[in-house]
Amino acid sequence: MAAFQMDRDWLVFHPSPSKPTFRPPAGAVDAHCHVFGPGDVFPYAPERKYTPCDAPKEKLWELRDYLGFERNVIVQATCHGADNRALVDALKASKGRARGVATVKQDVTDAELQALDAAGVRGVRFNFVKRLVDTTPREVLLSIAERIKPLGWHIVIYFEAQELHELYDFFTSLPTTVVVDHMGRPDVTKSVDGPEFELFVRLMRENTNFWSKVSCPERLSKTGPDTYDDVAPFARRIVETFPDRVLWGTDWPHPNMRSHMPDDGKLVDFIPRIAPTAELQRKLLVDNPMTLYWGR
Ligand SMILES: O=C(O)c1cc(C(=O)O)oc(=O)c1
C-alpha cells in the first residue's frame, strides 16, 4: 500500500508521448520540470494543496532522453513544501545534468543554503498562486532574497496575470535576476497587444534582470490540446522581443491539469512555432539556460 493516495481527480502524466518531429539543438535544456516523491521515500508536505501521483527522477531522465534533451532544471513543486529532499536526491543522481530551484523558509541556515548550492540549486521559488500555497509575507520573501543573493542565485516567481498590477512594485524591488514562470499566466482570450499582456511586456522591457519561461501552452490554452494556437502569439512575442532572456520547459509531470494531459512530444513540436529560427531556438534551449544554470 503506497504511503500516499493521489487525489481522486488527479491526471497522471502521459504514458507514451509521441516522438517529436522537431529535433532540439545539441545540448538542449528542459528548464522547467518537477519530481514528485516517490511519496514513501520523500513524503509530500503536510501543508500541500494537492497529492499527486509519484513522478520519480528515473521517469524524468527517460523523458529527457526520449524527447532529445540533454539537461533539466528541476523546480521544487509546492506538494513538497520547503522540504527539498526529493529535489536534491534527483540533482545528485543526475551526474551534473540537472540544476534545481528550491523553496526555503526564512529560518534556513547558511549551511543548508551551501548544501543546496553544492547539490546544484541555483535559485529559489516564490509562489503567489493562491490555489497552490498560503501567502508568505513580503518582508519574509525580501529577507530570503537578501540571503540568496550572495550565492549568485536568482528568484523564480509564479503568479497569475490579474495579480501583476498589485505585485509589480514588489517584483521590481527584488535584488536578483528574476525568472517568471509560464509568461505570468496571461489570459489568452484577451489581445496579445492589450493592456494586460502589455503590462507583462513592460515588466520585461523596463527591468532587464527579468526573464520569462515561455512554457505551459497546455495550461493557458482555451482552444485545447496539441496545437495550442491561441497561446502561440503570446509566447512568440516574448521570444522575439527578449531572445536572450527566455527559457522553455515541459512542466512535466504537469501538476493539476484538469482539461487534458498533454502529449510531451507535441509540446516539443510547439517550440518552432514560438521560436521560428535556428538562432532563436539555440538561445531559448541552450545558450540562455546554460548561462543561468551552468554559468559556474
Ligand atoms: O499551475 C500549477 O498547478 C503548477 C503547480 C506547480 C507546483 O505545485 O509547484 O508548479 C507549476 O509549475 C504549475
The ligand as a Gaussian input file, in Angstrom:
#p B3LYP/6-31G(d) Opt

LIG

0 1
 O       -0.241000      25.517000     -12.190000
 C        0.080000      24.611000     -11.380000
 O       -0.738000      23.916000     -10.775000
 C        1.509000      24.398000     -11.099000
 C        1.877000      23.848000      -9.862000
 C        3.193000      23.777000      -9.539000
 C        3.626000      23.335000      -8.215000
 O        2.786000      22.786000      -7.489000
 O        4.793000      23.563000      -7.901000
 O        4.153000      24.163000     -10.417000
 C        3.846000      24.648000     -11.654000
 O        4.782000      24.998000     -12.400000
 C        2.490000      24.769000     -12.007000

